[in-house]
Amino acid sequence: MKSTVEHIGPTRVKLTVEVPFDELKPEFDRAYKRIAQQVNIPGFRKGKAPARILDARLGRGVVLDEVLNSAVPAKYSEAVAAAEDVKPIGQPNIEVTELADGDKVAFTAEVDVRPEITLPELDGITVTVDDVEVTDEQVTEQLDQLRARFGTLTGVERPAAEDDFVQIDLSATVDGEEVEEAQTTGFSYQVGQGGLIEGIDEAITGLSAGEEQTFTSKLVAGEYADKDAEVTVKVTAVKERQLPEADDEFAQLASEFDTLDELVADLKERLGRVRRMEQVTEARDKVLDEIVAAVEVPLPESIVEAEVESRHHDAVHAFDHSDEKFDEFLTTQGKTREEFDSETKAEAEKSVKTRLVLDALADAEEVQVGDQELTERIVYQAQQYGMAPEEFVQRIQQAGQLGAIFQDVRRSKALIVAVRAATVTDGAGEPVDLSDLIGDDAADEPEVVEAATEEIAGDTTADAAEQTPAETAAKS
């Protein structure tokens, strides 16, 4: 096989490949075997018809098509592997340019590739993060939240107020017609929590048990979605939550500690650790911004288009894929579709640039991803989707997204390398040591790195568009 590479742009190449027929003999053997299994030839058992009979009965073109469908992608992958500094990030546009039966087959393949990126010196990057501060009010808030978990609800004879728990009956009508899906009785609701029906908190506040209120609200789902409805809410009971006393007895009930002072000290330590993790996240984001801003990256057009399309799909998906409903929503937000499209393209370009920069960083630092790390990320994402890891693996394999998860882990590790190399300071200009959270070097793999580096490079659906079949298969 002979192949040449022509750079037709900073992010696109054209491969010209010529394959002699003698290299295709294994493909012809497999093609004849597959075809023989699919057809019935009188006088021959299924799968046993010889090649010359298949050629005569079906035509040589059928066999050649079968060979090309399997051989061309394979030879394309071979040409890419043999080419120096060609790293495809999209699906190739392949065109067979010559087919001389018995002699050779030639084809061209145009594909987007990773551009050359000159990275800044990592040890020259300096970022400032917020100071770690844990106030008494924050500790008290955490303690109150813990007390609320052990609180009891007690009925009261007074009007409902914010944070009270009420039992309510709901009904609604649209133009005099009852809305069945909006009918409910004995529903438990905490006043002020929101998320039920717009305007319900204002209607409930001030009502005592046995009283009701009617208000107008727009329904958001069902047959009458986006229509104004007359909603009636009746309060049948009002309860308030009584919190246990914050004392040593409560500390023993709610924790492994014997005294309230020990429990409070532990809450303060936990909050401090959360604040330090926030420093890691802030340092990560700012270091990434510094690197991305410092480099010029020509963007592959097809990858940007795929990212834009993915974002558009996600946006319209929430409106039953109705562009009309989505445009109406944008109008309520004071935005036109043209403005949305412009913002989406800018965000897509930034996302693609960020991924390319992180990939270049991972290459420069020779970042490797072990089986354990890939497994941990898969388990983590399965938990995010509420799925069993085995089911999640099966689905991402079917969707061809395992390579995208691999890339996500690799980019996460590359960015941690950059954070380690950069100088991180607090508000006073003093160095901030994050080594206990992100490790001192690449050999350190503390568990908190996973929490500190999730969702670095965007969703895996967009990433999957960057994977060639050969890349995905290799990583699988």
Secondary structure, 3 states (H helix, E strand, C coil): CEEEEEEEECCEEEEEEEEEHHHHHHHHHHHHHHHHHHCCCCCCCCCCCCHHHHHHHHCHHHHHHHHHHHHHHHHHHHHHHHCCCCCECCCCEEEEEEEECCCEEEEEEEEEECCCCCCCCHHHCEEECCCCCCCHHHHHHHHHHHHHHCCEEEECCCCCCCCCEEEEEEEEEECCEECHHHCEEEEEEECCCCCCCCCHHHHHCCCCCCCEEEEEEECCCCCCCCCEEEEEEEEEEEEEEECCCCCHHHHHHHCCCCCHHHHHHHHHHHHHHHHHHHHHHHHHHHHHHHHHHCCCCCCCHHHHHHHHHHHHHHHHHCCCCCHHHHHHHHHHCCCCHHHHHHHHHHHHHHHHHHHHHHHHHHHHCCCCCCHHHHHHHHHHHHHHCCCCHHHHHHHHHHCCCHHHHHHHHHHHHHHHHHHHHCEEECCCCCECCCHHHHCCCCCCCCCHHHHHCCCCCCCHHHHHCCCCHHHHHHHC
